[in-house]
Amino acid sequence: MTSSVRIPPRVPTRQRGSERLERWLLDESSRPTAHQPEQDRTQPWWKVMCLTGVDYFSTLGYQPAIAAAAAGVLSPLATLILVAVTLFGALPVYKRVASESPRGEGSIAMLEKLLPKWRGKIFVLVLLGFAATSFLITMTLSAADASAHLVENPFAPAWLHGQEVLITVVFLGLLSAVFLRGFREAIGIAVALVAVFLLLNLIVVVVSAVQIAGQGGLVEDWWTALTTQHGNPLVMVGLAVLIFPRLALGLSGFETGVVVMPQIDGRPGDTEQNPAGRIAGAHKLLTSAALIMSGFLITSSFVTTLLIPAEAFEEGGPANGRALAYLAHLYLGDAFGTVYDLSTVGILWFAGASAMTGLLNLVPRYLPRYGMAPAWAKAVRPLVLVITLIAILVTFFFRADVEAQGGAYATGVLALITSASVAVTLSTHRKHQRGRTLGFGVATAVFVLTTAVNMIERPDGLKIATCFILGIIAISFISRSRRAFELRATSIRMDEVALSFVSSQDDGDILLIAHEPKRLSSSAYRHKLQHACAVSHFPAPARPLFIEVTVDDSSDFETELQVRGVVRHGYRVLEVHSSNVPNTIAAVMLHIRDITGLMPHVYFGWTEGDPVANLFKFLFTGEGEIAPVTREVLRAAEPDVTRRPWVHVG
């Protein structure tokens, strides 16, 4: 027989609005995968690919123009290098990530397991800063480019010109409204947008290729310009490699591809420990998306470089940030071009949905569990409002300029891909897979070098990422300090021996003596009992229970408590492993009260040392000033003083 109680997450009781508003904000039905049957919330892999594709494929709206502006006549060659890195670097890395984190944890979780305790937590916070940079800039950059496509359309009203910031904010607000209402229809919307957008891009590319074939000499002129400007092929390749980091936007979407894995249909035989069907679906998703995007990247860079004059890509030029849209209007007319613009606006706007989904999966997965975010951060709607507010501030900071945000976007994308490549390299090394370790090591070197070059050439991206990282770390530790006196046990389970200890008496009080688990000699228990009797007026005839808390990893915040009963030197002892001492003792006492109906009392000795130093010791090691903190945790958890367990200190 065992006793087990699962403790639901606590939310702040302080209300700033009506009770109805609070219930609506904390309603989990808006979470994409919450409270829905498995068959209702999972979809075929190709549909989920479209959810990630609104981010990945939407870069066709601006990537060809960015490549042409950065590389000029070298754009097709630089794009070929981007495609090679995608297919032979990023794709194998993320297929391995999908295999090792099939529940959507991503590469961050893999690295978290490799680095223990506080080092791992700090490293995760840094990676979350880069992830926030990537996902938030995805939202703002995509919305800004959507506004640019809308304004540049020849049928757009004249008063829209110069209003890109306002239009971008409106797009972000509409995206927020979708998530606030609920996001169950997201995949259906994504499928429609991706299908229409890719079809229109295919038409534009094919028509442009026909134009090149019909205008004899364009390819020869391009090759002549290429060889005249850059000499022999080795010089061309070298320059293209140097330019490649500026094209890193074309690598976006892979991290989101593994984050949304829980939404992929599995096979009937899948288990939680071995979801082979889901993993296979994720591999198909990643491979198909990479192949489709690679084809469009190569063909679009080729036709835009050959058909669009270089001056059109300059700032303020008609092809700046919208090269394929320029060709659509030029060769297929303004009617088709307008349809293309509307499709581009739609997918760019909805690209933020993919990024928002990524943030809504990552933030609740880590920060509340670390105690580094308020409890309400586990709910979707408050988090959506916070993310939207930050995105609006970023939009005003960059003035909705697509080019200005490119550096920050590339920095976030490259940092995540680099962390993923490092994670899989370490994973294969630990499993003694030498060939794969070598291959992934080469990919890691490429991504590390690319990230470093990007940060050097475009330091604004690193500055923005650093701001996010410092902000997350500062808010995290402030939140952890504010939540220090919460009950941190997600569940409590007592074994048969422990349960027999606490249920051995029918009335009276249950007396506990806090004892250090490092002092296990018979004399240590005897002296502890004598001390309690002498200075804390412990009832001499009573037979006490000793409670010992062993701190395993003080960096953890929420823990599942396993209480084990043992008899040592004739004394009955409750043993429990946790991340801290006082919060654990308080949780166990409340559990004992609830299952026995009797009032627990715990007896402490005063802690020696400076109280301020002991407070910091508690925050970072889980020990320190134990007695007063235990009492404070109990006071916060049980407002009724008549039902609150007693704390005695002598």
Secondary structure, 3 states (H helix, E strand, C coil): CCEEEECCCCCCCCCCCCHHHHHHHCCHHHCCCCCCCHHHHCECHHHHHHHHHHHHHHHHHCHHHHHHHHHHHHHHHHHHHHHHHHHHHHHHHHHHHHHHCCCCCHHHHHHHHHCCHHHHHHHHHHHHHHHHHHHHHHHHHHHHHHHHHHHHCCCCCHHHCCCHHHHHHHHHHHHHHHHHHCCCCHHHHHHHHHHHHHHHHHHHHHHHHHHHHHCCCHHHHHHHHHHHHHCCHHHHHHHHHHHHHHHHHHHCCHHHHHHCHHHECCCCCCCCCCCHHHHHHHHHHHHHHHHHHHHHHHHHHHHHHHHCCHHHHCCCCCCCCCHHHHHHHHHHHHHHHHHHHHHHHHHHHHHHHHHHHHHHHHHHHHHHHHCCCCHHHHCHHHHHHHHHHHHHHHHHHHCCCHHHHHHHHHHHHHHHHHHHHHHHHHHHHHCCCHHHHHHHHHHHHHHHHHHHHHHHHCHHHHHHHHHHHHHHHHHHHHHHHHCCCCCCEEEEEECHHHHHHHCCCCCCEEEEEECCCCCCCHHHHHHHHHHHHHHCCCCCCCCCEEEEEEECCCCCCCEEEEEEEEEECCEEEEEEEECCCHHHHHHHHHHHHHHHCCEEEEEECCCCCCHHHHHHHHHHHCCCCHHHHHHHHHHHHCCCHHHCCEEEEC
